[in-house]
Amino acid sequence: MPIGLPGVVTHYYRPQSEPLLSLTALPEGEVARVLARLAAHEPLPFRLMQPDYLPERRRIEERMHAELVAKGGRPELAQPGYFVLGEFSLWEGDGSRKLQLPLAELRAEAVSFTLTDSFFNYRSHNLRGVAIPPRPYHGRLFTLAELPEQIERYGLPGEAWRTDPARRFDVYIEVQLWCRLPS
């Protein structure tokens, strides 16, 4: 791995949940039951209370899947598991549990990257209607082979999202894992 490239990917999940669960993989009727179970433990994140979120998330996942296939990828799953490259400071201290995997052990043909959260990557506004300042890498999906060049060109997000309004949506490099973990 190139110097400066984090050696791990991290999946964060809530203590009352299990890692790598996907609401978009569930049938519609099951989604409401899962959300009710989650809400019994703590307030739901804003996005999960918005009626447009899951249909939009499904559309974005379909697009990412197609883009990965077009780049020669071989995803095994229709919905990815979501990780961040390295760690994300905000989630390190919010009570989340984490699952880390070595970046070097990921199957290149079953992993993709967006240089921000994929939801922000493919939209012009967030769910509150706030404009997402366009960046040259928005709307693009990258493979593991492309990642070092993109990081060299744009750098790692770091903590600029906390203070620079133009970077407020560039919080981390998201990793989409399109295969099951080995048991």
N, C-alpha and C positions, 0 to 999 in steps of 0.2 A: 504494500500500500504506500502511496506517496506520503512524504513527510507532511505532518499537519492534518492528515485525514484521520478522523476518529476511527479507532479500531473496533468499535462496538456499535450495535444498533440497540435501541431501548424501546420496549413496549410498556406503556403505563396503563394501569387498570385500577379500578376502585377496590378497596378491601372486601366489600361484600359481593364481588363479582369473581369471574374467572378470567384468565388471560385469553386474548384473541377471539372474543365473541364478536359476532357481527350482526347488528340489527338488520342490515340490508339483506342478509342471507335468510332471514326468517319470513314465513308467510305473514301476510298482513294481520291476521287475527292474533298471531302470537306476539307481535310487536307491542300491542297495547298491554298484554299481560306482563311482559318483561319490563316495560316502562313503569308500570304500577309497582312491581316488586322493587325496582331500583328507587323509586320515589319514596317508598316506605322507609328507606335508610337515610336519605339525604335529598335535598332539593335537586331536581333535574337541571342539567345545564340548559341555558336559554335555547340553544339550537334544537334540543330534543323536544321542546315544547312548541316548535314552529311547524305548522302543517306542511310547509314546502320543503323542509329539510330532508326527510328521507327520500322522497321522489327525486330531488336534486342530487343527493348523494348517490343514489342508484345510477342516475344518468352519468355522473362523473366517473363512477367505477366502470361502467360500460365503455366509456371513452378511453379511460386509461388502459383497460384490458385490450381494446382494439389497437391502441398505439403501441403497446408492448409487443403484440403479435406482429404488427407491421415492421417492427424493428428486429424481428427474428427471435423474440422471446417465446417461451413455451410455458405459459401459466397453466397450473393445474386446477386453480380455483377461479370461480367467477367473481368472488369478492376477496380482496386482499386482507391480510393482517397488517395493521398500521404500527409503524415504529418511527422513531426519530433517529437521525444519524448522531451518534454520541449520546448526550443527555440533554434534557431541557430543564433549565433552572427553575422555572415556575412549577413544574410538576414534581421536582425533587423534594419540595417542602410542603406539598399540599395533602399529604397522607396517602398518596397513591403508592401502590405496589409496583414493582417493575420486573420485567423479564428482559435479560440482556443476552444477545447472541454476538459472537465474533463476526465482524463484517467479512473476513476472509473465508468463513465457512458457508456463506450464503451461496446458493446456486444462481449463477449469473443470469441464466435464462428465465428465472422465476422471481426476479426482483426488479423494481423500478424505483425512480426517485423523482420528486418534485422539489424545487428549491424554495418552497414554502409549503404550508399546509395545502393539500390537494384541493380542498374546498375553495380556498382563496385563489389558488392557482388558475382555476377555470372560471372565475366569476369576476364581474366588474364591480359588484357591491356585496357587502356582507348581508346577513339576514336582518340587520337593523337598518339597512338602506345606506350605510356609510360606504362611500366610494373607496375602492381598493386602488391605490396609485399603481398604474401599470409599470411593470418591470420587464426588461427584455426576455426574461426566461418564463414569464407567465404564459400559461396555455401550452406549455411544453412538458413532456415526460422524458426522462433520461434513463439510460441503462447504466449498469455498473461500469462498463467500459468507458462511457461518456462522462461519468461523474468527476474524475480528477480534473479534466479540462475545464469543466464548468466551475468547479471550486477555485481553480487557478484564475479563471476569468472574473468571477463574481465574489469570491471569498466565502467564508462561513458566516452565517447570520450573526453569531455572537449575541450581544445584548443591545444592539442598536435599536431594536423594536421598542425598547423601553423609553427612549428619549427622542428618536427621530421620527416625526410624523410620516415621512415618506417611506419608512421601513416598518411601520407599525404592524403590518400583516406578514412580514418576513421573519417569522419567529423561530423557525428551525428548518432543516432539510428533512422532508418526510420520506420515509422508506415504505414502499408497498411490497409486502411479501406474498407472492401468489402461489405458495405451496404450503403443505402441512409441515409442521416441525417433525423431525425424527422422534420416534418414541423412545 
